[in-house]
Amino acid sequence: MTDTYRVTGMTCEHCVAAVTEELSALDGVTAVAVDLVAGGTSTVTVESAEPLDQAAVADAIDEAGYALAGPRDLPLV
C-alpha cells in the first residue's frame, strides 16, 4: 500500500532524515520518500505491507518534530 501525507515545518535534509527514521520504525513500513518543500508543506509517501494506523503515523511525524497538514486525502498540488 502507498499513502501520501502533507507535513509542515520541514526545512532541511535533517528534517527529512528525522521523519524518515520515525516512519520507518512503524510496523509494516517498507519505504519512505520525502519531497521536501523547505518552509512549506512537504509531501511524504509511505509504502507499507498493510494499511497503517493513521494515529501511529501522526504520532511518528509528531515525534520527529513536525505536523500533518490537514486531511491526507486532499489532492496534492
PDB file of N, CA, C and O in Angstrom, chain B, residues numbered from 101:
ATOM      1  N   MET B 101       0.836  -1.176   0.000  1.00  0.00           N
ATOM      2  CA  MET B 101       0.000   0.000   0.000  1.00  0.00           C
ATOM      3  C   MET B 101       0.882   1.240   0.000  1.00  0.00           C
ATOM      4  O   MET B 101       1.986   1.246   0.544  1.00  0.00           O
ATOM      5  N   THR B 102       0.370   2.271  -0.615  1.00  0.00           N
ATOM      6  CA  THR B 102       1.081   3.542  -0.634  1.00  0.00           C
ATOM      7  C   THR B 102       0.147   4.639  -0.138  1.00  0.00           C
ATOM      8  O   THR B 102      -0.971   4.787  -0.632  1.00  0.00           O
ATOM      9  N   ASP B 103       0.619   5.408   0.846  1.00  0.00           N
ATOM     10  CA  ASP B 103      -0.129   6.538   1.375  1.00  0.00           C
ATOM     11  C   ASP B 103       0.734   7.784   1.264  1.00  0.00           C
ATOM     12  O   ASP B 103       1.954   7.725   1.414  1.00  0.00           O
ATOM     13  N   THR B 104       0.089   8.906   1.002  1.00  0.00           N
ATOM     14  CA  THR B 104       0.797  10.176   0.883  1.00  0.00           C
ATOM     15  C   THR B 104       0.259  11.145   1.926  1.00  0.00           C
ATOM     16  O   THR B 104      -0.949  11.260   2.131  1.00  0.00           O
ATOM     17  N   TYR B 105       1.182  11.834   2.576  1.00  0.00           N
ATOM     18  CA  TYR B 105       0.838  12.770   3.642  1.00  0.00           C
ATOM     19  C   TYR B 105       1.456  14.118   3.353  1.00  0.00           C
ATOM     20  O   TYR B 105       2.489  14.211   2.690  1.00  0.00           O
ATOM     21  N   ARG B 106       0.814  15.173   3.857  1.00  0.00           N
ATOM     22  CA  ARG B 106       1.360  16.531   3.794  1.00  0.00           C
ATOM     23  C   ARG B 106       1.915  16.840   5.184  1.00  0.00           C
ATOM     24  O   ARG B 106       1.227  16.659   6.189  1.00  0.00           O
ATOM     25  N   VAL B 107       3.145  17.299   5.232  1.00  0.00           N
ATOM     26  CA  VAL B 107       3.809  17.559   6.508  1.00  0.00           C
ATOM     27  C   VAL B 107       4.366  18.981   6.495  1.00  0.00           C
ATOM     28  O   VAL B 107       4.996  19.410   5.527  1.00  0.00           O
ATOM     29  N   THR B 108       4.121  19.703   7.592  1.00  0.00           N
ATOM     30  CA  THR B 108       4.610  21.076   7.698  1.00  0.00           C
ATOM     31  C   THR B 108       5.783  21.159   8.661  1.00  0.00           C
ATOM     32  O   THR B 108       5.958  20.308   9.533  1.00  0.00           O
ATOM     33  N   GLY B 109       6.586  22.210   8.481  1.00  0.00           N
ATOM     34  CA  GLY B 109       7.672  22.502   9.404  1.00  0.00           C
ATOM     35  C   GLY B 109       9.031  21.977   8.989  1.00  0.00           C
ATOM     36  O   GLY B 109      10.029  22.271   9.648  1.00  0.00           O
ATOM     37  N   MET B 110       9.093  21.215   7.922  1.00  0.00           N
ATOM     38  CA  MET B 110      10.382  20.663   7.495  1.00  0.00           C
ATOM     39  C   MET B 110      11.146  21.712   6.687  1.00  0.00           C
ATOM     40  O   MET B 110      10.576  22.387   5.830  1.00  0.00           O
ATOM     41  N   THR B 111      12.464  21.841   6.975  1.00  0.00           N
ATOM     42  CA  THR B 111      13.248  22.871   6.290  1.00  0.00           C
ATOM     43  C   THR B 111      14.543  22.370   5.652  1.00  0.00           C
ATOM     44  O   THR B 111      15.150  23.080   4.850  1.00  0.00           O
ATOM     45  N   CYS B 112      14.978  21.139   6.002  1.00  0.00           N
ATOM     46  CA  CYS B 112      16.288  20.695   5.525  1.00  0.00           C
ATOM     47  C   CYS B 112      16.369  19.165   5.480  1.00  0.00           C
ATOM     48  O   CYS B 112      15.410  18.466   5.808  1.00  0.00           O
ATOM     49  N   GLU B 113      17.517  18.672   5.072  1.00  0.00           N
ATOM     50  CA  GLU B 113      17.720  17.228   4.977  1.00  0.00           C
ATOM     51  C   GLU B 113      17.706  16.550   6.347  1.00  0.00           C
ATOM     52  O   GLU B 113      17.368  15.371   6.445  1.00  0.00           O
ATOM     53  N   HIS B 114      18.064  17.274   7.399  1.00  0.00           N
ATOM     54  CA  HIS B 114      17.961  16.712   8.752  1.00  0.00           C
ATOM     55  C   HIS B 114      16.497  16.411   9.072  1.00  0.00           C
ATOM     56  O   HIS B 114      16.180  15.384   9.672  1.00  0.00           O
ATOM     57  N   CYS B 115      15.618  17.312   8.668  1.00  0.00           N
ATOM     58  CA  CYS B 115      14.180  17.106   8.864  1.00  0.00           C
ATOM     59  C   CYS B 115      13.720  15.855   8.120  1.00  0.00           C
ATOM     60  O   CYS B 115      12.971  15.040   8.658  1.00  0.00           O
ATOM     61  N   VAL B 116      14.174  15.716   6.887  1.00  0.00           N
ATOM     62  CA  VAL B 116      13.827  14.547   6.072  1.00  0.00           C
ATOM     63  C   VAL B 116      14.293  13.276   6.775  1.00  0.00           C
ATOM     64  O   VAL B 116      13.550  12.298   6.852  1.00  0.00           O
ATOM     65  N   ALA B 117      15.514  13.289   7.283  1.00  0.00           N
ATOM     66  CA  ALA B 117      16.062  12.119   7.968  1.00  0.00           C
ATOM     67  C   ALA B 117      15.258  11.780   9.219  1.00  0.00           C
ATOM     68  O   ALA B 117      15.006  10.606   9.492  1.00  0.00           O
ATOM     69  N   ALA B 118      14.855  12.792   9.978  1.00  0.00           N
ATOM     70  CA  ALA B 118      14.099  12.559  11.214  1.00  0.00           C
ATOM     71  C   ALA B 118      12.739  11.944  10.920  1.00  0.00           C
ATOM     72  O   ALA B 118      12.335  10.990  11.585  1.00  0.00           O
ATOM     73  N   VAL B 119      12.028  12.478   9.933  1.00  0.00           N
ATOM     74  CA  VAL B 119      10.713  11.943   9.566  1.00  0.00           C
ATOM     75  C   VAL B 119      10.854  10.535   9.002  1.00  0.00           C
ATOM     76  O   VAL B 119      10.078   9.642   9.344  1.00  0.00           O
ATOM     77  N   THR B 120      11.839  10.340   8.142  1.00  0.00           N
ATOM     78  CA  THR B 120      12.065   9.020   7.550  1.00  0.00           C
ATOM     79  C   THR B 120      12.364   7.982   8.620  1.00  0.00           C
ATOM     80  O   THR B 120      11.838   6.871   8.567  1.00  0.00           O
ATOM     81  N   GLU B 121      13.205   8.331   9.593  1.00  0.00           N
ATOM     82  CA  GLU B 121      13.557   7.405  10.664  1.00  0.00           C
ATOM     83  C   GLU B 121      12.336   7.013  11.497  1.00  0.00           C
ATOM     84  O   GLU B 121      12.125   5.834  11.779  1.00  0.00           O
ATOM     85  N   GLU B 122      11.539   8.002  11.885  1.00  0.00           N
ATOM     86  CA  GLU B 122      10.363   7.719  12.724  1.00  0.00           C
ATOM     87  C   GLU B 122       9.330   6.875  11.977  1.00  0.00           C
ATOM     88  O   GLU B 122       8.783   5.924  12.536  1.00  0.00           O
ATOM     89  N   LEU B 123       9.064   7.219  10.721  1.00  0.00           N
ATOM     90  CA  LEU B 123       8.077   6.463   9.954  1.00  0.00           C
ATOM     91  C   LEU B 123       8.572   5.066   9.617  1.00  0.00           C
ATOM     92  O   LEU B 123       7.788   4.117   9.604  1.00  0.00           O
ATOM     93  N   SER B 124       9.860   4.929   9.344  1.00  0.00           N
ATOM     94  CA  SER B 124      10.429   3.615   9.019  1.00  0.00           C
ATOM     95  C   SER B 124      10.347   2.648  10.191  1.00  0.00           C
ATOM     96  O   SER B 124      10.371   1.432  10.000  1.00  0.00           O
ATOM     97  N   ALA B 125      10.253   3.183  11.400  1.00  0.00           N
ATOM     98  CA  ALA B 125      10.173   2.346  12.598  1.00  0.00           C
ATOM     99  C   ALA B 125       8.785   1.741  12.811  1.00  0.00           C
ATOM    100  O   ALA B 125       8.622   0.839  13.633  1.00  0.00           O
ATOM    101  N   LEU B 126       7.785   2.231  12.075  1.00  0.00           N
ATOM    102  CA  LEU B 126       6.433   1.685  12.219  1.00  0.00           C
ATOM    103  C   LEU B 126       6.362   0.286  11.609  1.00  0.00           C
ATOM    104  O   LEU B 126       6.968   0.029  10.569  1.00  0.00           O
ATOM    105  N   ASP B 127       5.630  -0.607  12.249  1.00  0.00           N
ATOM    106  CA  ASP B 127       5.463  -1.967  11.747  1.00  0.00           C
ATOM    107  C   ASP B 127       4.868  -1.952  10.346  1.00  0.00           C
ATOM    108  O   ASP B 127       3.871  -1.279  10.086  1.00  0.00           O
ATOM    109  N   GLY B 128       5.497  -2.706   9.450  1.00  0.00           N
ATOM    110  CA  GLY B 128       4.973  -2.870   8.099  1.00  0.00           C
ATOM    111  C   GLY B 128       5.484  -1.872   7.085  1.00  0.00           C
ATOM    112  O   GLY B 128       5.276  -2.065   5.887  1.00  0.00           O
ATOM    113  N   VAL B 129       6.152  -0.800   7.524  1.00  0.00           N
ATOM    114  CA  VAL B 129       6.642   0.204   6.574  1.00  0.00           C
ATOM    115  C   VAL B 129       7.838  -0.362   5.820  1.00  0.00           C
ATOM    116  O   VAL B 129       8.794  -0.854   6.419  1.00  0.00           O
ATOM    117  N   THR B 130       7.764  -0.282   4.478  1.00  0.00           N
ATOM    118  CA  THR B 130       8.840  -0.810   3.641  1.00  0.00           C
ATOM    119  C   THR B 130       9.661   0.285   2.975  1.00  0.00           C
ATOM    120  O   THR B 130      10.802   0.050   2.577  1.00  0.00           O
ATOM    121  N   ALA B 131       9.087   1.487   2.848  1.00  0.00           N
ATOM    122  CA  ALA B 131       9.824   2.588   2.226  1.00  0.00           C
ATOM    123  C   ALA B 131       9.175   3.917   2.594  1.00  0.00           C
ATOM    124  O   ALA B 131       7.963   4.005   2.794  1.00  0.00           O
ATOM    125  N   VAL B 132      10.019   4.956   2.678  1.00  0.00           N
ATOM    126  CA  VAL B 132       9.546   6.319   2.934  1.00  0.00           C
ATOM    127  C   VAL B 132      10.276   7.230   1.955  1.00  0.00           C
ATOM    128  O   VAL B 132      11.497   7.151   1.820  1.00  0.00           O
ATOM    129  N   ALA B 133       9.525   8.100   1.266  1.00  0.00           N
ATOM    130  CA  ALA B 133      10.121   9.079   0.359  1.00  0.00           C
ATOM    131  C   ALA B 133       9.568  10.448   0.711  1.00  0.00           C
ATOM    132  O   ALA B 133       8.367  10.605   0.930  1.00  0.00           O
ATOM    133  N   VAL B 134      10.454  11.443   0.765  1.00  0.00           N
ATOM    134  CA  VAL B 134      10.040  12.800   1.135  1.00  0.00           C
ATOM    135  C   VAL B 134      10.376  13.751  -0.001  1.00  0.00           C
ATOM    136  O   VAL B 134      11.506  13.781  -0.488  1.00  0.00           O
ATOM    137  N   ASP B 135       9.381  14.531  -0.418  1.00  0.00           N
ATOM    138  CA  ASP B 135       9.585  15.619  -1.369  1.00  0.00           C
ATOM    139  C   ASP B 135       9.598  16.886  -0.529  1.00  0.00           C
ATOM    140  O   ASP B 135       8.545  17.433  -0.203  1.00  0.00           O
ATOM    141  N   LEU B 136      10.798  17.353  -0.177  1.00  0.00           N
ATOM    142  CA  LEU B 136      10.968  18.481   0.734  1.00  0.00           C
ATOM    143  C   LEU B 136      10.609  19.803   0.067  1.00  0.00           C
ATOM    144  O   LEU B 136      11.093  20.121  -1.019  1.00  0.00           O
ATOM    145  N   VAL B 137       9.753  20.562   0.737  1.00  0.00           N
ATOM    146  CA  VAL B 137       9.454  21.942   0.362  1.00  0.00           C
ATOM    147  C   VAL B 137       9.836  22.760   1.587  1.00  0.00           C
ATOM    148  O   VAL B 137       9.034  22.941   2.503  1.00  0.00           O
ATOM    149  N   ALA B 138      11.075  23.255   1.590  1.00  0.00           N
ATOM    150  CA  ALA B 138      11.610  23.951   2.758  1.00  0.00           C
ATOM    151  C   ALA B 138      10.722  25.119   3.162  1.00  0.00           C
ATOM    152  O   ALA B 138      10.478  26.031   2.372  1.00  0.00           O
ATOM    153  N   GLY B 139      10.238  25.081   4.410  1.00  0.00           N
ATOM    154  CA  GLY B 139       9.411  26.143   4.937  1.00  0.00           C
ATOM    155  C   GLY B 139       7.962  26.089   4.478  1.00  0.00           C
ATOM    156  O   GLY B 139       7.154  26.936   4.858  1.00  0.00           O
ATOM    157  N   GLY B 140       7.632  25.090   3.657  1.00  0.00           N
ATOM    158  CA  GLY B 140       6.265  24.957   3.162  1.00  0.00           C
ATOM    159  C   GLY B 140       5.676  23.626   3.585  1.00  0.00           C
ATOM    160  O   GLY B 140       5.974  23.119   4.666  1.00  0.00           O
ATOM    161  N   THR B 141       4.844  23.069   2.735  1.00  0.00           N
ATOM    162  CA  THR B 141       4.216  21.788   3.023  1.00  0.00           C
ATOM    163  C   THR B 141       4.890  20.720   2.170  1.00  0.00           C
ATOM    164  O   THR B 141       4.756  20.709   0.946  1.00  0.00           O
ATOM    165  N   SER B 142       5.607  19.833   2.828  1.00  0.00           N
ATOM    166  CA  SER B 142       6.313  18.758   2.140  1.00  0.00           C
ATOM    167  C   SER B 142       5.381  17.571   1.926  1.00  0.00           C
ATOM    168  O   SER B 142       4.387  17.412   2.635  1.00  0.00           O
ATOM    169  N   THR B 143       5.713  16.747   0.947  1.00  0.00           N
ATOM    170  CA  THR B 143       4.944  15.551   0.656  1.00  0.00           C
ATOM    171  C   THR B 143       5.743  14.338   1.104  1.00  0.00           C
ATOM    172  O   THR B 143       6.904  14.174   0.728  1.00  0.00           O
ATOM    173  N   VAL B 144       5.112  13.486   1.911  1.00  0.00           N
ATOM    174  CA  VAL B 144       5.763  12.278   2.415  1.00  0.00           C
ATOM    175  C   VAL B 144       4.965  11.076   1.918  1.00  0.00           C
ATOM    176  O   VAL B 144       3.770  10.957   2.185  1.00  0.00           O
ATOM    177  N   THR B 145       5.637  10.196   1.197  1.00  0.00           N
ATOM    178  CA  THR B 145       4.997   8.991   0.672  1.00  0.00           C
ATOM    179  C   THR B 145       5.519   7.791   1.449  1.00  0.00           C
ATOM    180  O   THR B 145       6.727   7.589   1.575  1.00  0.00           O
ATOM    181  N   VAL B 146       4.584   7.000   1.966  1.00  0.00           N
ATOM    182  CA  VAL B 146       4.940   5.839   2.783  1.00  0.00           C
ATOM    183  C   VAL B 146       4.390   4.579   2.129  1.00  0.00           C
ATOM    184  O   VAL B 146       3.197   4.491   1.838  1.00  0.00           O
ATOM    185  N   GLU B 147       5.262   3.610   1.902  1.00  0.00           N
ATOM    186  CA  GLU B 147       4.841   2.310   1.383  1.00  0.00           C
ATOM    187  C   GLU B 147       4.852   1.322   2.534  1.00  0.00           C
ATOM    188  O   GLU B 147       5.763   1.317   3.362  1.00  0.00           O
ATOM    189  N   SER B 148       3.815   0.480   2.573  1.00  0.00           N
ATOM    190  CA  SER B 148       3.711  -0.494   3.655  1.00  0.00           C
ATOM    191  C   SER B 148       3.079  -1.781   3.153  1.00  0.00           C
ATOM    192  O   SER B 148       2.385  -1.801   2.136  1.00  0.00           O
ATOM    193  N   ALA B 149       3.337  -2.855   3.891  1.00  0.00           N
ATOM    194  CA  ALA B 149       2.814  -4.168   3.537  1.00  0.00           C
ATOM    195  C   ALA B 149       1.314  -4.255   3.776  1.00  0.00           C
ATOM    196  O   ALA B 149       0.617  -5.024   3.113  1.00  0.00           O
ATOM    197  N   GLU B 150       0.820  -3.471   4.720  1.00  0.00           N
ATOM    198  CA  GLU B 150      -0.605  -3.477   5.062  1.00  0.00           C
ATOM    199  C   GLU B 150      -1.004  -2.072   5.480  1.00  0.00           C
ATOM    200  O   GLU B 150      -0.130  -1.233   5.698  1.00  0.00           O
ATOM    201  N   PRO B 151      -2.308  -1.784   5.601  1.00  0.00           N
ATOM    202  CA  PRO B 151      -2.739  -0.439   5.995  1.00  0.00           C
ATOM    203  C   PRO B 151      -2.111  -0.014   7.326  1.00  0.00           C
ATOM    204  O   PRO B 151      -1.993  -0.807   8.259  1.00  0.00           O
ATOM    205  N   LEU B 152      -1.714   1.254   7.383  1.00  0.00           N
ATOM    206  CA  LEU B 152      -1.108   1.794   8.600  1.00  0.00           C
ATOM    207  C   LEU B 152      -2.160   2.446   9.472  1.00  0.00           C
ATOM    208  O   LEU B 152      -3.144   2.994   8.975  1.00  0.00           O
ATOM    209  N   ASP B 153      -1.947   2.384  10.768  1.00  0.00           N
ATOM    210  CA  ASP B 153      -2.797   3.091  11.716  1.00  0.00           C
ATOM    211  C   ASP B 153      -2.483   4.580  11.581  1.00  0.00           C
ATOM    212  O   ASP B 153      -1.350   5.004  11.806  1.00  0.00           O
ATOM    213  N   GLN B 154      -3.488   5.366  11.212  1.00  0.00           N
ATOM    214  CA  GLN B 154      -3.258   6.786  10.949  1.00  0.00           C
ATOM    215  C   GLN B 154      -2.813   7.547  12.190  1.00  0.00           C
ATOM    216  O   GLN B 154      -2.047   8.505  12.086  1.00  0.00           O
ATOM    217  N   ALA B 155      -3.282   7.134  13.359  1.00  0.00           N
ATOM    218  CA  ALA B 155      -2.835   7.774  14.599  1.00  0.00           C
ATOM    219  C   ALA B 155      -1.350   7.507  14.833  1.00  0.00           C
ATOM    220  O   ALA B 155      -0.631   8.377  15.325  1.00  0.00           O
ATOM    221  N   ALA B 156      -0.892   6.308  14.483  1.00  0.00           N
ATOM    222  CA  ALA B 156       0.526   5.974  14.636  1.00  0.00           C
ATOM    223  C   ALA B 156       1.379   6.801  13.683  1.00  0.00           C
ATOM    224  O   ALA B 156       2.477   7.228  14.040  1.00  0.00           O
ATOM    225  N   VAL B 157       0.883   7.025  12.484  1.00  0.00           N
ATOM    226  CA  VAL B 157       1.608   7.859  11.514  1.00  0.00           C
ATOM    227  C   VAL B 157       1.709   9.285  12.052  1.00  0.00           C
ATOM    228  O   VAL B 157       2.785   9.882  12.043  1.00  0.00           O
ATOM    229  N   ALA B 158       0.591   9.823  12.517  1.00  0.00           N
ATOM    230  CA  ALA B 158       0.592  11.183  13.067  1.00  0.00           C
ATOM    231  C   ALA B 158       1.529  11.286  14.263  1.00  0.00           C
ATOM    232  O   ALA B 158       2.251  12.273  14.405  1.00  0.00           O
ATOM    233  N   ASP B 159       1.518  10.275  15.121  1.00  0.00           N
ATOM    234  CA  ASP B 159       2.402  10.267  16.292  1.00  0.00           C
ATOM    235  C   ASP B 159       3.867  10.227  15.874  1.00  0.00           C
ATOM    236  O   ASP B 159       4.696  10.914  16.470  1.00  0.00           O
ATOM    237  N   ALA B 160       4.197   9.428  14.853  1.00  0.00           N
ATOM    238  CA  ALA B 160       5.578   9.322  14.384  1.00  0.00           C
ATOM    239  C   ALA B 160       6.057  10.658  13.822  1.00  0.00           C
ATOM    240  O   ALA B 160       7.184  11.079  14.085  1.00  0.00           O
ATOM    241  N   ILE B 161       5.209  11.317  13.056  1.00  0.00           N
ATOM    242  CA  ILE B 161       5.579  12.616  12.495  1.00  0.00           C
ATOM    243  C   ILE B 161       5.728  13.648  13.610  1.00  0.00           C
ATOM    244  O   ILE B 161       6.635  14.479  13.575  1.00  0.00           O
ATOM    245  N   ASP B 162       4.843  13.592  14.592  1.00  0.00           N
ATOM    246  CA  ASP B 162       4.935  14.480  15.753  1.00  0.00           C
ATOM    247  C   ASP B 162       6.220  14.213  16.538  1.00  0.00           C
ATOM    248  O   ASP B 162       6.890  15.149  16.973  1.00  0.00           O
ATOM    249  N   GLU B 163       6.557  12.951  16.715  1.00  0.00           N
ATOM    250  CA  GLU B 163       7.779  12.570  17.438  1.00  0.00           C
ATOM    251  C   GLU B 163       9.026  13.129  16.748  1.00  0.00           C
ATOM    252  O   GLU B 163      10.010  13.474  17.402  1.00  0.00           O
ATOM    253  N   ALA B 164       8.965  13.210  15.416  1.00  0.00           N
ATOM    254  CA  ALA B 164      10.087  13.765  14.655  1.00  0.00           C
ATOM    255  C   ALA B 164      10.144  15.289  14.773  1.00  0.00           C
ATOM    256  O   ALA B 164      11.145  15.906  14.410  1.00  0.00           O
ATOM    257  N   GLY B 165       9.058  15.894  15.283  1.00  0.00           N
ATOM    258  CA  GLY B 165       9.046  17.335  15.485  1.00  0.00           C
ATOM    259  C   GLY B 165       8.244  18.116  14.458  1.00  0.00           C
ATOM    260  O   GLY B 165       8.406  19.331  14.341  1.00  0.00           O
ATOM    261  N   TYR B 166       7.383  17.436  13.713  1.00  0.00           N
ATOM    262  CA  TYR B 166       6.638  18.077  12.633  1.00  0.00           C
ATOM    263  C   TYR B 166       5.159  17.740  12.764  1.00  0.00           C
ATOM    264  O   TYR B 166       4.764  17.030  13.689  1.00  0.00           O
ATOM    265  N   ALA B 167       4.336  18.244  11.844  1.00  0.00           N
ATOM    266  CA  ALA B 167       2.896  18.038  11.955  1.00  0.00           C
ATOM    267  C   ALA B 167       2.278  17.713  10.607  1.00  0.00           C
ATOM    268  O   ALA B 167       2.725  18.193   9.565  1.00  0.00           O
ATOM    269  N   LEU B 168       1.236  16.885  10.648  1.00  0.00           N
ATOM    270  CA  LEU B 168       0.450  16.641   9.445  1.00  0.00           C
ATOM    271  C   LEU B 168      -0.297  17.924   9.099  1.00  0.00           C
ATOM    272  O   LEU B 168      -0.730  18.657   9.987  1.00  0.00           O
ATOM    273  N   ALA B 169      -0.443  18.188   7.810  1.00  0.00           N
ATOM    274  CA  ALA B 169      -1.114  19.400   7.347  1.00  0.00           C
ATOM    275  C   ALA B 169      -2.481  19.055   6.789  1.00  0.00           C
ATOM    276  O   ALA B 169      -2.658  18.983   5.573  1.00  0.00           O
ATOM    277  N   GLY B 170      -3.435  18.846   7.654  1.00  0.00           N
ATOM    278  CA  GLY B 170      -4.790  18.591   7.215  1.00  0.00           C
ATOM    279  C   GLY B 170      -5.017  17.166   6.763  1.00  0.00           C
ATOM    280  O   GLY B 170      -4.124  16.325   6.868  1.00  0.00           O
ATOM    281  N   PRO B 171      -6.214  16.889   6.258  1.00  0.00           N
ATOM    282  CA  PRO B 171      -6.567  15.528   5.838  1.00  0.00           C
ATOM    283  C   PRO B 171      -5.628  15.009   4.768  1.00  0.00           C
ATOM    284  O   PRO B 171      -5.216  15.738   3.865  1.00  0.00           O
ATOM    285  N   ARG B 172      -5.298  13.730   4.891  1.00  0.00           N
ATOM    286  CA  ARG B 172      -4.357  13.130   3.950  1.00  0.00           C
ATOM    287  C   ARG B 172      -4.956  12.905   2.579  1.00  0.00           C
ATOM    288  O   ARG B 172      -4.224  12.655   1.621  1.00  0.00           O
ATOM    289  N   ASP B 173      -6.295  12.991   2.462  1.00  0.00           N
ATOM    290  CA  ASP B 173      -6.914  12.739   1.163  1.00  0.00           C
ATOM    291  C   ASP B 173      -7.082  13.999   0.317  1.00  0.00           C
ATOM    292  O   ASP B 173      -7.701  13.947  -0.745  1.00  0.00           O
ATOM    293  N   LEU B 174      -6.536  15.138   0.775  1.00  0.00           N
ATOM    294  CA  LEU B 174      -6.581  16.326  -0.041  1.00  0.00           C
ATOM    295  C   LEU B 174      -5.740  16.100  -1.294  1.00  0.00           C
ATOM    296  O   LEU B 174      -4.694  15.455  -1.223  1.00  0.00           O
ATOM    297  N   PRO B 175      -6.177  16.616  -2.428  1.00  0.00           N
ATOM    298  CA  PRO B 175      -5.374  16.438  -3.637  1.00  0.00           C
ATOM    299  C   PRO B 175      -4.029  17.135  -3.495  1.00  0.00           C
ATOM    300  O   PRO B 175      -3.942  18.235  -2.951  1.00  0.00           O
ATOM    301  N   LEU B 176      -2.999  16.492  -3.982  1.00  0.00           N
ATOM    302  CA  LEU B 176      -1.660  17.093  -3.952  1.00  0.00           C
ATOM    303  C   LEU B 176      -1.520  18.028  -5.137  1.00  0.00           C
ATOM    304  O   LEU B 176      -1.804  17.647  -6.272  1.00  0.00           O
ATOM    305  N   VAL B 177      -1.084  19.248  -4.877  1.00  0.00           N
ATOM    306  CA  VAL B 177      -0.962  20.242  -5.932  1.00  0.00           C
ATOM    307  C   VAL B 177       0.483  20.655  -6.079  1.00  0.00           C
ATOM    308  O   VAL B 177       0.802  21.492  -6.923  1.00  0.00           O
TER     309      VAL B 177
END
